[in-house]
Amino acid sequence: MPPTVDQLVTNGLLPSSAAIVFFTATIYVGLVVSCFVSSWYANRFGWRGMLMASAVLLFISWLLIVGQWGCVSLLVGR
């Protein structure tokens, strides 16, 4: 298990083994979903608009991860 996950478990942010599995899988789920959404968005609004929208979403996700208001905000930010 990566050291980051160990720290999240000891701090109580990942309370169960299901949360740990979901935390490690969310990056891959996000990659699959973002392929389809970003290609549609780029065709509709252009590449520049798609990059601007993804930068805003990246900023919001980092705010959720840094804030860590609990397991849910950590998983949504991830």
PDB file of N, CA, C and O in Angstrom:
ATOM      1  N   MET A   1       0.849  -1.169   0.000  1.00  0.00           N
ATOM      2  CA  MET A   1       0.000   0.000   0.000  1.00  0.00           C
ATOM      3  C   MET A   1       0.903   1.244   0.000  1.00  0.00           C
ATOM      4  O   MET A   1       1.890   1.291   0.733  1.00  0.00           O
ATOM      5  N   PRO A   2       0.566   2.249  -0.820  1.00  0.00           N
ATOM      6  CA  PRO A   2       1.382   3.469  -0.864  1.00  0.00           C
ATOM      7  C   PRO A   2       1.359   4.213   0.471  1.00  0.00           C
ATOM      8  O   PRO A   2       0.398   4.091   1.231  1.00  0.00           O
ATOM      9  N   PRO A   3       2.400   4.974   0.757  1.00  0.00           N
ATOM     10  CA  PRO A   3       2.447   5.701   2.032  1.00  0.00           C
ATOM     11  C   PRO A   3       1.313   6.711   2.188  1.00  0.00           C
ATOM     12  O   PRO A   3       0.867   6.967   3.306  1.00  0.00           O
ATOM     13  N   THR A   4       0.847   7.281   1.098  1.00  0.00           N
ATOM     14  CA  THR A   4      -0.249   8.241   1.183  1.00  0.00           C
ATOM     15  C   THR A   4      -1.509   7.568   1.711  1.00  0.00           C
ATOM     16  O   THR A   4      -2.211   8.129   2.552  1.00  0.00           O
ATOM     17  N   VAL A   5      -1.790   6.383   1.227  1.00  0.00           N
ATOM     18  CA  VAL A   5      -2.982   5.661   1.685  1.00  0.00           C
ATOM     19  C   VAL A   5      -2.835   5.298   3.157  1.00  0.00           C
ATOM     20  O   VAL A   5      -3.806   5.373   3.909  1.00  0.00           O
ATOM     21  N   ASP A   6      -1.639   4.906   3.577  1.00  0.00           N
ATOM     22  CA  ASP A   6      -1.410   4.612   5.004  1.00  0.00           C
ATOM     23  C   ASP A   6      -1.713   5.827   5.872  1.00  0.00           C
ATOM     24  O   ASP A   6      -2.333   5.690   6.927  1.00  0.00           O
ATOM     25  N   GLN A   7      -1.290   7.003   5.447  1.00  0.00           N
ATOM     26  CA  GLN A   7      -1.544   8.223   6.213  1.00  0.00           C
ATOM     27  C   GLN A   7      -3.031   8.553   6.243  1.00  0.00           C
ATOM     28  O   GLN A   7      -3.552   8.987   7.270  1.00  0.00           O
ATOM     29  N   LEU A   8      -3.715   8.348   5.120  1.00  0.00           N
ATOM     30  CA  LEU A   8      -5.152   8.617   5.087  1.00  0.00           C
ATOM     31  C   LEU A   8      -5.922   7.665   5.982  1.00  0.00           C
ATOM     32  O   LEU A   8      -6.922   8.056   6.584  1.00  0.00           O
ATOM     33  N   VAL A   9      -5.468   6.409   6.082  1.00  0.00           N
ATOM     34  CA  VAL A   9      -6.125   5.441   6.959  1.00  0.00           C
ATOM     35  C   VAL A   9      -5.891   5.800   8.420  1.00  0.00           C
ATOM     36  O   VAL A   9      -6.822   5.740   9.223  1.00  0.00           O
ATOM     37  N   THR A  10      -4.659   6.175   8.783  1.00  0.00           N
ATOM     38  CA  THR A  10      -4.380   6.510  10.180  1.00  0.00           C
ATOM     39  C   THR A  10      -5.069   7.795  10.607  1.00  0.00           C
ATOM     40  O   THR A  10      -5.391   7.962  11.783  1.00  0.00           O
ATOM     41  N   ASN A  11      -5.303   8.718   9.655  1.00  0.00           N
ATOM     42  CA  ASN A  11      -6.017   9.959   9.991  1.00  0.00           C
ATOM     43  C   ASN A  11      -7.523   9.789   9.983  1.00  0.00           C
ATOM     44  O   ASN A  11      -8.249  10.716  10.341  1.00  0.00           O
ATOM     45  N   GLY A  12      -8.007   8.621   9.581  1.00  0.00           N
ATOM     46  CA  GLY A  12      -9.429   8.352   9.606  1.00  0.00           C
ATOM     47  C   GLY A  12     -10.195   8.825   8.385  1.00  0.00           C
ATOM     48  O   GLY A  12     -11.426   8.809   8.393  1.00  0.00           O
ATOM     49  N   LEU A  13      -9.499   9.249   7.330  1.00  0.00           N
ATOM     50  CA  LEU A  13     -10.189   9.722   6.137  1.00  0.00           C
ATOM     51  C   LEU A  13     -10.661   8.582   5.244  1.00  0.00           C
ATOM     52  O   LEU A  13     -11.605   8.755   4.473  1.00  0.00           O
ATOM     53  N   LEU A  14     -10.030   7.436   5.334  1.00  0.00           N
ATOM     54  CA  LEU A  14     -10.480   6.244   4.617  1.00  0.00           C
ATOM     55  C   LEU A  14     -10.835   5.191   5.665  1.00  0.00           C
ATOM     56  O   LEU A  14      -9.980   4.410   6.082  1.00  0.00           O
ATOM     57  N   PRO A  15     -12.114   5.173   6.094  1.00  0.00           N
ATOM     58  CA  PRO A  15     -12.483   4.346   7.247  1.00  0.00           C
ATOM     59  C   PRO A  15     -12.587   2.849   6.996  1.00  0.00           C
ATOM     60  O   PRO A  15     -12.486   2.065   7.939  1.00  0.00           O
ATOM     61  N   SER A  16     -12.785   2.430   5.747  1.00  0.00           N
ATOM     62  CA  SER A  16     -12.991   1.004   5.508  1.00  0.00           C
ATOM     63  C   SER A  16     -12.146   0.531   4.335  1.00  0.00           C
ATOM     64  O   SER A  16     -11.573   1.334   3.599  1.00  0.00           O
ATOM     65  N   SER A  17     -12.080  -0.769   4.177  1.00  0.00           N
ATOM     66  CA  SER A  17     -11.310  -1.315   3.055  1.00  0.00           C
ATOM     67  C   SER A  17     -11.985  -1.001   1.726  1.00  0.00           C
ATOM     68  O   SER A  17     -11.306  -0.869   0.708  1.00  0.00           O
ATOM     69  N   ALA A  18     -13.309  -0.879   1.720  1.00  0.00           N
ATOM     70  CA  ALA A  18     -14.017  -0.494   0.488  1.00  0.00           C
ATOM     71  C   ALA A  18     -13.650   0.924   0.076  1.00  0.00           C
ATOM     72  O   ALA A  18     -13.521   1.205  -1.116  1.00  0.00           O
ATOM     73  N   ALA A  19     -13.481   1.819   1.039  1.00  0.00           N
ATOM     74  CA  ALA A  19     -13.085   3.194   0.729  1.00  0.00           C
ATOM     75  C   ALA A  19     -11.669   3.237   0.172  1.00  0.00           C
ATOM     76  O   ALA A  19     -11.371   4.048  -0.705  1.00  0.00           O
ATOM     77  N   ILE A  20     -10.798   2.373   0.674  1.00  0.00           N
ATOM     78  CA  ILE A  20      -9.424   2.312   0.175  1.00  0.00           C
ATOM     79  C   ILE A  20      -9.407   1.837  -1.275  1.00  0.00           C
ATOM     80  O   ILE A  20      -8.700   2.398  -2.112  1.00  0.00           O
ATOM     81  N   VAL A  21     -10.184   0.806  -1.561  1.00  0.00           N
ATOM     82  CA  VAL A  21     -10.254   0.283  -2.930  1.00  0.00           C
ATOM     83  C   VAL A  21     -10.845   1.328  -3.859  1.00  0.00           C
ATOM     84  O   VAL A  21     -10.336   1.531  -4.961  1.00  0.00           O
ATOM     85  N   PHE A  22     -11.913   1.995  -3.433  1.00  0.00           N
ATOM     86  CA  PHE A  22     -12.529   3.015  -4.270  1.00  0.00           C
ATOM     87  C   PHE A  22     -11.590   4.192  -4.479  1.00  0.00           C
ATOM     88  O   PHE A  22     -11.560   4.768  -5.567  1.00  0.00           O
ATOM     89  N   PHE A  23     -10.819   4.564  -3.453  1.00  0.00           N
ATOM     90  CA  PHE A  23      -9.863   5.660  -3.568  1.00  0.00           C
ATOM     91  C   PHE A  23      -8.803   5.352  -4.618  1.00  0.00           C
ATOM     92  O   PHE A  23      -8.440   6.226  -5.405  1.00  0.00           O
ATOM     93  N   THR A  24      -8.306   4.129  -4.637  1.00  0.00           N
ATOM     94  CA  THR A  24      -7.276   3.785  -5.614  1.00  0.00           C
ATOM     95  C   THR A  24      -7.853   3.609  -7.011  1.00  0.00           C
ATOM     96  O   THR A  24      -7.130   3.785  -7.992  1.00  0.00           O
ATOM     97  N   ALA A  25      -9.130   3.267  -7.131  1.00  0.00           N
ATOM     98  CA  ALA A  25      -9.740   3.051  -8.443  1.00  0.00           C
ATOM     99  C   ALA A  25     -10.295   4.331  -9.054  1.00  0.00           C
ATOM    100  O   ALA A  25     -10.523   4.375 -10.263  1.00  0.00           O
ATOM    101  N   THR A  26     -10.517   5.369  -8.261  1.00  0.00           N
ATOM    102  CA  THR A  26     -11.158   6.574  -8.789  1.00  0.00           C
ATOM    103  C   THR A  26     -10.331   7.253  -9.864  1.00  0.00           C
ATOM    104  O   THR A  26     -10.900   7.866 -10.767  1.00  0.00           O
ATOM    105  N   ILE A  27      -9.035   7.170  -9.801  1.00  0.00           N
ATOM    106  CA  ILE A  27      -8.210   7.806 -10.829  1.00  0.00           C
ATOM    107  C   ILE A  27      -8.459   7.162 -12.189  1.00  0.00           C
ATOM    108  O   ILE A  27      -8.481   7.854 -13.207  1.00  0.00           O
ATOM    109  N   TYR A  28      -8.644   5.863 -12.212  1.00  0.00           N
ATOM    110  CA  TYR A  28      -8.882   5.169 -13.481  1.00  0.00           C
ATOM    111  C   TYR A  28     -10.306   5.384 -13.975  1.00  0.00           C
ATOM    112  O   TYR A  28     -10.535   5.488 -15.180  1.00  0.00           O
ATOM    113  N   VAL A  29     -11.252   5.451 -13.066  1.00  0.00           N
ATOM    114  CA  VAL A  29     -12.631   5.751 -13.458  1.00  0.00           C
ATOM    115  C   VAL A  29     -12.701   7.157 -14.054  1.00  0.00           C
ATOM    116  O   VAL A  29     -13.381   7.384 -15.055  1.00  0.00           O
ATOM    117  N   GLY A  30     -11.999   8.087 -13.435  1.00  0.00           N
ATOM    118  CA  GLY A  30     -11.958   9.456 -13.951  1.00  0.00           C
ATOM    119  C   GLY A  30     -11.311   9.540 -15.325  1.00  0.00           C
ATOM    120  O   GLY A  30     -11.744  10.326 -16.167  1.00  0.00           O
ATOM    121  N   LEU A  31     -10.290   8.747 -15.557  1.00  0.00           N
ATOM    122  CA  LEU A  31      -9.647   8.743 -16.868  1.00  0.00           C
ATOM    123  C   LEU A  31     -10.580   8.242 -17.956  1.00  0.00           C
ATOM    124  O   LEU A  31     -10.625   8.811 -19.047  1.00  0.00           O
ATOM    125  N   VAL A  32     -11.320   7.192 -17.671  1.00  0.00           N
ATOM    126  CA  VAL A  32     -12.250   6.640 -18.661  1.00  0.00           C
ATOM    127  C   VAL A  32     -13.357   7.644 -18.967  1.00  0.00           C
ATOM    128  O   VAL A  32     -13.679   7.877 -20.132  1.00  0.00           O
ATOM    129  N   VAL A  33     -13.934   8.231 -17.940  1.00  0.00           N
ATOM    130  CA  VAL A  33     -15.021   9.188 -18.141  1.00  0.00           C
ATOM    131  C   VAL A  33     -14.511  10.440 -18.839  1.00  0.00           C
ATOM    132  O   VAL A  33     -15.179  10.964 -19.730  1.00  0.00           O
ATOM    133  N   SER A  34     -13.347  10.923 -18.450  1.00  0.00           N
ATOM    134  CA  SER A  34     -12.847  12.170 -19.031  1.00  0.00           C
ATOM    135  C   SER A  34     -12.492  12.038 -20.505  1.00  0.00           C
ATOM    136  O   SER A  34     -12.539  13.035 -21.226  1.00  0.00           O
ATOM    137  N   CYS A  35     -12.143  10.866 -20.976  1.00  0.00           N
ATOM    138  CA  CYS A  35     -11.871  10.682 -22.406  1.00  0.00           C
ATOM    139  C   CYS A  35     -13.099  11.028 -23.235  1.00  0.00           C
ATOM    140  O   CYS A  35     -13.004  11.743 -24.233  1.00  0.00           O
ATOM    141  N   PHE A  36     -14.246  10.518 -22.817  1.00  0.00           N
ATOM    142  CA  PHE A  36     -15.472  10.760 -23.578  1.00  0.00           C
ATOM    143  C   PHE A  36     -15.979  12.180 -23.402  1.00  0.00           C
ATOM    144  O   PHE A  36     -16.395  12.816 -24.371  1.00  0.00           O
ATOM    145  N   VAL A  37     -15.949  12.682 -22.179  1.00  0.00           N
ATOM    146  CA  VAL A  37     -16.477  14.020 -21.912  1.00  0.00           C
ATOM    147  C   VAL A  37     -15.592  15.086 -22.557  1.00  0.00           C
ATOM    148  O   VAL A  37     -16.108  16.021 -23.169  1.00  0.00           O
ATOM    149  N   SER A  38     -14.289  14.966 -22.434  1.00  0.00           N
ATOM    150  CA  SER A  38     -13.411  15.998 -22.990  1.00  0.00           C
ATOM    151  C   SER A  38     -13.427  16.010 -24.512  1.00  0.00           C
ATOM    152  O   SER A  38     -13.315  17.081 -25.109  1.00  0.00           O
ATOM    153  N   SER A  39     -13.561  14.866 -25.155  1.00  0.00           N
ATOM    154  CA  SER A  39     -13.629  14.861 -26.615  1.00  0.00           C
ATOM    155  C   SER A  39     -14.926  15.500 -27.101  1.00  0.00           C
ATOM    156  O   SER A  39     -14.918  16.251 -28.076  1.00  0.00           O
ATOM    157  N   TRP A  40     -16.049  15.206 -26.424  1.00  0.00           N
ATOM    158  CA  TRP A  40     -17.308  15.852 -26.790  1.00  0.00           C
ATOM    159  C   TRP A  40     -17.228  17.353 -26.566  1.00  0.00           C
ATOM    160  O   TRP A  40     -17.667  18.139 -27.405  1.00  0.00           O
ATOM    161  N   TYR A  41     -16.660  17.751 -25.417  1.00  0.00           N
ATOM    162  CA  TYR A  41     -16.562  19.170 -25.081  1.00  0.00           C
ATOM    163  C   TYR A  41     -15.643  19.899 -26.060  1.00  0.00           C
ATOM    164  O   TYR A  41     -15.928  21.035 -26.441  1.00  0.00           O
ATOM    165  N   ALA A  42     -14.553  19.267 -26.468  1.00  0.00           N
ATOM    166  CA  ALA A  42     -13.631  19.882 -27.422  1.00  0.00           C
ATOM    167  C   ALA A  42     -14.274  20.040 -28.795  1.00  0.00           C
ATOM    168  O   ALA A  42     -14.047  21.047 -29.465  1.00  0.00           O
ATOM    169  N   ASN A  43     -15.067  19.072 -29.223  1.00  0.00           N
ATOM    170  CA  ASN A  43     -15.756  19.194 -30.504  1.00  0.00           C
ATOM    171  C   ASN A  43     -16.833  20.269 -30.472  1.00  0.00           C
ATOM    172  O   ASN A  43     -17.095  20.925 -31.480  1.00  0.00           O
ATOM    173  N   ARG A  44     -17.444  20.444 -29.330  1.00  0.00           N
ATOM    174  CA  ARG A  44     -18.535  21.420 -29.213  1.00  0.00           C
ATOM    175  C   ARG A  44     -18.027  22.839 -29.000  1.00  0.00           C
ATOM    176  O   ARG A  44     -18.543  23.772 -29.614  1.00  0.00           O
ATOM    177  N   PHE A  45     -17.019  23.023 -28.136  1.00  0.00           N
ATOM    178  CA  PHE A  45     -16.575  24.361 -27.749  1.00  0.00           C
ATOM    179  C   PHE A  45     -15.135  24.681 -28.165  1.00  0.00           C
ATOM    180  O   PHE A  45     -14.671  25.800 -27.942  1.00  0.00           O
ATOM    181  N   GLY A  46     -14.434  23.743 -28.751  1.00  0.00           N
ATOM    182  CA  GLY A  46     -13.056  23.980 -29.174  1.00  0.00           C
ATOM    183  C   GLY A  46     -12.062  23.522 -28.116  1.00  0.00           C
ATOM    184  O   GLY A  46     -12.396  23.331 -26.947  1.00  0.00           O
ATOM    185  N   TRP A  47     -10.832  23.355 -28.573  1.00  0.00           N
ATOM    186  CA  TRP A  47      -9.785  22.855 -27.674  1.00  0.00           C
ATOM    187  C   TRP A  47      -9.439  23.849 -26.580  1.00  0.00           C
ATOM    188  O   TRP A  47      -9.164  23.459 -25.445  1.00  0.00           O
ATOM    189  N   ARG A  48      -9.451  25.132 -26.916  1.00  0.00           N
ATOM    190  CA  ARG A  48      -9.121  26.139 -25.910  1.00  0.00           C
ATOM    191  C   ARG A  48     -10.159  26.158 -24.791  1.00  0.00           C
ATOM    192  O   ARG A  48      -9.806  26.254 -23.616  1.00  0.00           O
ATOM    193  N   GLY A  49     -11.425  26.068 -25.149  1.00  0.00           N
ATOM    194  CA  GLY A  49     -12.485  26.026 -24.142  1.00  0.00           C
ATOM    195  C   GLY A  49     -12.410  24.781 -23.285  1.00  0.00           C
ATOM    196  O   GLY A  49     -12.665  24.822 -22.082  1.00  0.00           O
ATOM    197  N   MET A  50     -12.053  23.660 -23.924  1.00  0.00           N
ATOM    198  CA  MET A  50     -11.929  22.409 -23.167  1.00  0.00           C
ATOM    199  C   MET A  50     -10.791  22.495 -22.161  1.00  0.00           C
ATOM    200  O   MET A  50     -10.929  22.031 -21.029  1.00  0.00           O
ATOM    201  N   LEU A  51      -9.671  23.082 -22.562  1.00  0.00           N
ATOM    202  CA  LEU A  51      -8.544  23.204 -21.640  1.00  0.00           C
ATOM    203  C   LEU A  51      -8.855  24.160 -20.492  1.00  0.00           C
ATOM    204  O   LEU A  51      -8.435  23.925 -19.359  1.00  0.00           O
ATOM    205  N   MET A  52      -9.585  25.231 -20.777  1.00  0.00           N
ATOM    206  CA  MET A  52      -9.969  26.164 -19.712  1.00  0.00           C
ATOM    207  C   MET A  52     -10.916  25.489 -18.725  1.00  0.00           C
ATOM    208  O   MET A  52     -10.771  25.651 -17.514  1.00  0.00           O
ATOM    209  N   ALA A  53     -11.883  24.734 -19.237  1.00  0.00           N
ATOM    210  CA  ALA A  53     -12.833  24.042 -18.355  1.00  0.00           C
ATOM    211  C   ALA A  53     -12.130  22.985 -17.514  1.00  0.00           C
ATOM    212  O   ALA A  53     -12.449  22.813 -16.338  1.00  0.00           O
ATOM    213  N   SER A  54     -11.175  22.276 -18.111  1.00  0.00           N
ATOM    214  CA  SER A  54     -10.466  21.259 -17.335  1.00  0.00           C
ATOM    215  C   SER A  54      -9.577  21.893 -16.271  1.00  0.00           C
ATOM    216  O   SER A  54      -9.375  21.303 -15.210  1.00  0.00           O
ATOM    217  N   ALA A  55      -9.045  23.079 -16.534  1.00  0.00           N
ATOM    218  CA  ALA A  55      -8.237  23.766 -15.522  1.00  0.00           C
ATOM    219  C   ALA A  55      -9.094  24.182 -14.332  1.00  0.00           C
ATOM    220  O   ALA A  55      -8.653  24.105 -13.185  1.00  0.00           O
ATOM    221  N   VAL A  56     -10.313  24.621 -14.606  1.00  0.00           N
ATOM    222  CA  VAL A  56     -11.221  25.003 -13.519  1.00  0.00           C
ATOM    223  C   VAL A  56     -11.591  23.774 -12.687  1.00  0.00           C
ATOM    224  O   VAL A  56     -11.593  23.830 -11.457  1.00  0.00           O
ATOM    225  N   LEU A  57     -11.905  22.663 -13.364  1.00  0.00           N
ATOM    226  CA  LEU A  57     -12.242  21.433 -12.632  1.00  0.00           C
ATOM    227  C   LEU A  57     -11.053  20.918 -11.830  1.00  0.00           C
ATOM    228  O   LEU A  57     -11.230  20.418 -10.719  1.00  0.00           O
ATOM    229  N   LEU A  58      -9.852  21.031 -12.374  1.00  0.00           N
ATOM    230  CA  LEU A  58      -8.660  20.605 -11.640  1.00  0.00           C
ATOM    231  C   LEU A  58      -8.461  21.444 -10.385  1.00  0.00           C
ATOM    232  O   LEU A  58      -8.105  20.914  -9.332  1.00  0.00           O
ATOM    233  N   PHE A  59      -8.690  22.752 -10.491  1.00  0.00           N
ATOM    234  CA  PHE A  59      -8.557  23.636  -9.339  1.00  0.00           C
ATOM    235  C   PHE A  59      -9.577  23.287  -8.249  1.00  0.00           C
ATOM    236  O   PHE A  59      -9.239  23.253  -7.065  1.00  0.00           O
ATOM    237  N   ILE A  60     -10.818  23.030  -8.651  1.00  0.00           N
ATOM    238  CA  ILE A  60     -11.861  22.672  -7.685  1.00  0.00           C
ATOM    239  C   ILE A  60     -11.542  21.345  -7.016  1.00  0.00           C
ATOM    240  O   ILE A  60     -11.742  21.190  -5.812  1.00  0.00           O
ATOM    241  N   SER A  61     -11.045  20.382  -7.799  1.00  0.00           N
ATOM    242  CA  SER A  61     -10.720  19.086  -7.196  1.00  0.00           C
ATOM    243  C   SER A  61      -9.572  19.211  -6.205  1.00  0.00           C
ATOM    244  O   SER A  61      -9.585  18.549  -5.167  1.00  0.00           O
ATOM    245  N   TRP A  62      -8.582  20.043  -6.502  1.00  0.00           N
ATOM    246  CA  TRP A  62      -7.494  20.226  -5.551  1.00  0.00           C
ATOM    247  C   TRP A  62      -7.968  20.928  -4.283  1.00  0.00           C
ATOM    248  O   TRP A  62      -7.467  20.645  -3.194  1.00  0.00           O
ATOM    249  N   LEU A  63      -8.927  21.840  -4.414  1.00  0.00           N
ATOM    250  CA  LEU A  63      -9.491  22.455  -3.204  1.00  0.00           C
ATOM    251  C   LEU A  63     -10.186  21.418  -2.333  1.00  0.00           C
ATOM    252  O   LEU A  63     -10.072  21.460  -1.108  1.00  0.00           O
ATOM    253  N   LEU A  64     -10.906  20.485  -2.956  1.00  0.00           N
ATOM    254  CA  LEU A  64     -11.566  19.427  -2.187  1.00  0.00           C
ATOM    255  C   LEU A  64     -10.551  18.512  -1.521  1.00  0.00           C
ATOM    256  O   LEU A  64     -10.747  18.094  -0.380  1.00  0.00           O
ATOM    257  N   ILE A  65      -9.463  18.196  -2.226  1.00  0.00           N
ATOM    258  CA  ILE A  65      -8.451  17.310  -1.655  1.00  0.00           C
ATOM    259  C   ILE A  65      -7.701  17.997  -0.516  1.00  0.00           C
ATOM    260  O   ILE A  65      -7.449  17.386   0.522  1.00  0.00           O
ATOM    261  N   VAL A  66      -7.346  19.259  -0.711  1.00  0.00           N
ATOM    262  CA  VAL A  66      -6.605  19.979   0.335  1.00  0.00           C
ATOM    263  C   VAL A  66      -7.485  20.216   1.553  1.00  0.00           C
ATOM    264  O   VAL A  66      -7.014  20.115   2.686  1.00  0.00           O
ATOM    265  N   GLY A  67      -8.772  20.535   1.329  1.00  0.00           N
ATOM    266  CA  GLY A  67      -9.679  20.780   2.451  1.00  0.00           C
ATOM    267  C   GLY A  67      -9.950  19.539   3.264  1.00  0.00           C
ATOM    268  O   GLY A  67     -10.024  19.614   4.491  1.00  0.00           O
ATOM    269  N   GLN A  68     -10.099  18.406   2.623  1.00  0.00           N
ATOM    270  CA  GLN A  68     -10.365  17.115   3.250  1.00  0.00           C
ATOM    271  C   GLN A  68     -11.406  17.219   4.359  1.00  0.00           C
ATOM    272  O   GLN A  68     -11.103  17.039   5.538  1.00  0.00           O
ATOM    273  N   TRP A  69     -12.642  17.515   3.952  1.00  0.00           N
ATOM    274  CA  TRP A  69     -13.726  17.594   4.922  1.00  0.00           C
ATOM    275  C   TRP A  69     -14.272  16.231   5.282  1.00  0.00           C
ATOM    276  O   TRP A  69     -15.265  16.124   6.001  1.00  0.00           O
ATOM    277  N   GLY A  70     -13.640  15.209   4.795  1.00  0.00           N
ATOM    278  CA  GLY A  70     -14.061  13.851   5.096  1.00  0.00           C
ATOM    279  C   GLY A  70     -13.776  12.943   3.918  1.00  0.00           C
ATOM    280  O   GLY A  70     -13.154  13.340   2.933  1.00  0.00           O
ATOM    281  N   CYS A  71     -14.232  11.750   4.041  1.00  0.00           N
ATOM    282  CA  CYS A  71     -13.981  10.734   3.024  1.00  0.00           C
ATOM    283  C   CYS A  71     -14.637  11.105   1.698  1.00  0.00           C
ATOM    284  O   CYS A  71     -14.052  10.888   0.637  1.00  0.00           O
ATOM    285  N   VAL A  72     -15.839  11.659   1.749  1.00  0.00           N
ATOM    286  CA  VAL A  72     -16.571  11.973   0.524  1.00  0.00           C
ATOM    287  C   VAL A  72     -15.866  13.061  -0.279  1.00  0.00           C
ATOM    288  O   VAL A  72     -15.705  12.916  -1.491  1.00  0.00           O
ATOM    289  N   SER A  73     -15.440  14.147   0.366  1.00  0.00           N
ATOM    290  CA  SER A  73     -14.755  15.211  -0.374  1.00  0.00           C
ATOM    291  C   SER A  73     -13.421  14.743  -0.923  1.00  0.00           C
ATOM    292  O   SER A  73     -12.991  15.203  -1.980  1.00  0.00           O
ATOM    293  N   LEU A  74     -12.775  13.855  -0.232  1.00  0.00           N
ATOM    294  CA  LEU A  74     -11.510  13.304  -0.718  1.00  0.00           C
ATOM    295  C   LEU A  74     -11.739  12.461  -1.967  1.00  0.00           C
ATOM    296  O   LEU A  74     -10.974  12.559  -2.927  1.00  0.00           O
ATOM    297  N   LEU A  75     -12.779  11.637  -1.965  1.00  0.00           N
ATOM    298  CA  LEU A  75     -13.068  10.787  -3.120  1.00  0.00           C
ATOM    299  C   LEU A  75     -13.581  11.598  -4.305  1.00  0.00           C
ATOM    300  O   LEU A  75     -13.216  11.313  -5.446  1.00  0.00           O
ATOM    301  N   VAL A  76     -14.420  12.603  -4.057  1.00  0.00           N
ATOM    302  CA  VAL A  76     -14.918  13.446  -5.157  1.00  0.00           C
ATOM    303  C   VAL A  76     -13.777  14.265  -5.754  1.00  0.00           C
ATOM    304  O   VAL A  76     -13.702  14.425  -6.972  1.00  0.00           O
ATOM    305  N   GLY A  77     -12.911  14.772  -4.927  1.00  0.00           N
ATOM    306  CA  GLY A  77     -11.763  15.527  -5.424  1.00  0.00           C
ATOM    307  C   GLY A  77     -10.786  14.678  -6.193  1.00  0.00           C
ATOM    308  O   GLY A  77     -10.142  15.147  -7.131  1.00  0.00           O
ATOM    309  N   ARG A  78     -10.679  13.462  -5.806  1.00  0.00           N
ATOM    310  CA  ARG A  78      -9.782  12.554  -6.503  1.00  0.00           C
ATOM    311  C   ARG A  78     -10.303  12.266  -7.893  1.00  0.00           C
ATOM    312  O   ARG A  78      -9.679  11.514  -8.643  1.00  0.00           O
TER     313      ARG A  78
END
